[in-house]
Amino acid sequence: MLEELKTRVEEKHVLINGIRSEIGRIIVGQRNLIDALLMGLFMKGHVLIEGVPGLAKTSAVMALAATVQAQFKRIQFTPDLLPADLIGTEVFRPQANDFTIKKGPIFHNIILADEINRAPSKVQSALLEAMQERQVTIGGTTFPLEDPFLVLATQNPIEQEGTYPLPEAQIDRFMLKVIIDYPDKAEEKEIMKRVGFQNESSVQAVITPDQINQIAALMRAVYVDEKLHDYIVDVVFATRNPKDYHIDIADYIQYGASPRATIFLSLAARAQAFLQGRAYVTPQDVKTVAPLVLRHRIILSYEAEAEDITTDEIIEHVFDSVVVP
């Protein structure tokens, strides 16, 4: 059974390399970001990307969307954005003396929510229904969204003027949160040589929605040992009750990770194994994806913020203490 699964993974993994190759025409480096976007695409989990301006957050999302034969829409979030600008509204037709529905840009397969934290709470609430229920309500009528439906959101961590903190309920809907950093010297040199000095590269569509669904089903079939299921649960529970695992970080955690963390950590570990061309999950897969899944689900206490302790450091303490199967 595992051998058959391994063969199928190897066959479909060719498509992954094709997507990476196409994105590489536009994006230099950023392998962690690209892999996180692929996890979100195939596991149909929304992704929040955080980084300072100029790190190709928007370009990476647009390049990924271009590799998929699906509808893509970029929405620039601004303080004056209204829910109707996102989901659509009812429009009165004087000739017919009735109302018709004008659908908004949310009715696309892949949505780039650029600078998502610039929109006010009413817009965030409208987006929340779309992200969680994969449907929107306009004038009392509910409309299902396209399949696949994926929100890839970006936010700037350093500019606070004109921004609104995302509600915790909405942040929890994001399967992954990716924090990207500056490129290294070799990558930055390549970026410098490409931009403005080479012909513009274009990305070709290499995968269809049907193939996405096929790979998604295959990823969910990746083998996870029962001991690894216990390991994932222990990791999540250690963020809620660290004293039970003899981890001295309880004063730094106000709230531990939600049950969604357990679900998404299992899914992301399977996706990580698949992206590496394997049909089974290892403890290292869990460790690799854990910061992506947990960093936005652990609510730090005042003491942690006062001592400048980050959620990534908390996650590191957890993995140093929880026994690996």
Secondary structure, DSSP 8 states (H G I E B T S, - for coil): -HHHHHHHHHHHHHHHHHHHHHHTTT--S-HHHHHHHHHHHHHT-EEEEE--TTSSHHHHHHHHHHTBSS-EEEEE--TT--HHHHHEEEEEETTTTEEEEEE-TTSSSEEEEETGGGS-HHHHHHHHHHHHHSEEEETTEEEE--SS-EEEEEE-SS--TT-----HHHHTTEEEEEE-----HHHHHHHHHHTTTS--------B-HHHHHHHHHHHHTSB--HHHHHHHHHHHHHHH-GGGGT-S-GGGEEE---HHHHHHHHHHHHHHHHHTT-SB--HHHHHHHHHHHHTTT-EE-HHHHHTT--HHHHHHHHHHHS---
